[in-house]
C-alpha cells in the first residue's frame, strides 16, 4: 500500500505556508528554543482548543517569517519534501496580515514562495485572511488583490465562529470576476450552517475542511449539487478534536454522497503529518481501497489550476496505477 500511495501523482490543496514551516528548520536554527521532539508534534497530542492551537502555531512560525527571503528558505525545504512524496501540485496560502507585521508587500512574498518551487512542482499561492480583516486596516490591501497577477486566489481562515462581515460576498465576487479562486474555511469548528453560508452567500466552490456538513443532509446535497469541493485534512481534524478519530471521520460518507473531497495536511508544523501519512491512515484506519485513494488523488487534479492536458494526463496516470493493483 505504501508503494501504491507513493506512486500516485498527488496534489495538496489545503496548506497554510506559515503552518507548514518545516520544524527541522526551526530546530537547526535555534535548537535550545525548538527541541527536536516537542510534545505537540506527537501523533497522540490533542489541542485543547483552537486558540491553544493558534498560539502554538504563531509562537513557532512568527519568529521565523520576518522577510520574503525567509519564506523562500522555508518553502524550498517544504517543497523538496513534497517532491519526495510524488506531490506534483500545491495550493498554499500565506497569512495576509503578515504583510503588515514585517512591512513586506504581498507580491514579494508570493514571488519568494513561487521561486522556491522546484522543477516538476506546480505551485499556486493564495492570500489567507481572518473574517474580521475585511473591516480592518488590511482593507486597502484587500481591495487591491485583484491586481496581483501571481495571486491564485483568496481564503477566509482562522477561528470559524467569527461572524462573516457584511461586504465579504461582494469582495469575493469581484475577485472571482478577476479570475481569482475564492475559498472559505467552514464546517470545522462550526456546524453545517457555515458551509451553507459559504456556498450560498459567498459563492465559493472550494470549502476548506467542510466535514461538519455531514451533520445536515441538506447541506451535503447542496454541496454535491453545486459541485463544491471539500479540501479535507483528516489528521488535523483529529488533532483539533473536530472528530474523535480517523475511524469516525466522515470523508467516505461525504464522497459516497457525491461531494468531491481532496486530502491535504493543513498545518504540518503543528501536526507533524505528511501527505503520504494522510493517505495511509485512510487506508489503514478507514479501510480505503486503492480505487478510493485513487479517486481522492484524481479529485485534487479535478480542481487544480492547470492546463486541461496536464489534468487529463495526471488522471490517466492515476487510473493506470490503480488498474495495476
Buried (B, 14 or more C-beta within 10 A) or exposed (E): BEEBBEBBBBBBBBBBBBBBBBBEBBBEEEEEEBEEEBEBBEEEBEBEEBEEBBEBBEEBBBBBBEBBEBBBBBBBBBBEBBBEBBBBBBBBBBBBBBBEEBEBEBBBBBBBBBEBBEEEBBBBBBBBBBBBBBEBEBEEBBEEBBEBEEBBBBBBBBBBEEEBBEEBBEBBEBBBEEEBBBBBBBBBBBBBBBBBBBBEEBBBBBBBBBBBBBBBEEBBBBBBEEEBBBBBBBBBBBBBBBBEEBEEBBBBEBBEBEBBBBBBBBBBBBBBBBBBBBBBBBBEBBEBEBEBBBBBBBBBBBBBBBEEEBBEBBBEBBEEBBEEE
